[in-house]
């Protein structure tokens, strides 16, 4: 019989998050899903803004 490993949960204690302010001017594709949400894909290998 297989013996299962019990997973452990680690709390990251993140108190706040921030939204980036850099808007990418170009993208590869844009689409709308069945719920009306827009999805955009950005070029592969693009450098991350700091």
C-alpha positions in Angstrom: 0.0 0.0 0.0 1.3 3.4 -0.9 2.4 5.7 2.0 1.4 9.3 1.4 3.6 12.2 2.5 1.6 14.8 4.4 2.2 18.3 2.9 3.3 21.2 5.0 2.0 24.8 4.6 4.5 27.6 5.0 3.0 31.1 5.7 4.9 33.8 3.8 3.6 36.7 6.0 3.3 39.2 3.2 1.7 42.3 4.7 1.2 44.3 1.4 1.7 44.1 -2.3 2.4 46.8 -4.8 1.4 47.1 -8.4 4.1 47.8 -10.9 4.0 51.2 -12.7 5.8 50.2 -15.9 3.4 49.7 -18.8 4.8 47.6 -21.6 4.1 49.4 -24.9 4.2 46.3 -27.1 2.8 42.8 -26.9 2.6 39.7 -29.1 -1.1 38.9 -28.9 -4.4 40.0 -27.1 -7.5 37.8 -26.7 -10.7 37.8 -24.8 -11.8 34.7 -22.9 -15.3 33.3 -22.4 -15.9 35.6 -19.4 -14.9 38.8 -21.2 -11.5 39.1 -19.6 -8.7 40.4 -21.7 -5.4 38.3 -21.9 -2.2 39.8 -23.3 1.1 37.9 -24.1 4.3 39.8 -24.1 7.4 39.0 -26.1 9.5 36.1 -24.8 12.9 37.0 -23.3 11.9 40.6 -22.7 13.9 42.2 -19.9 12.1 42.8 -16.7 11.7 46.4 -15.6 13.1 47.2 -12.2 
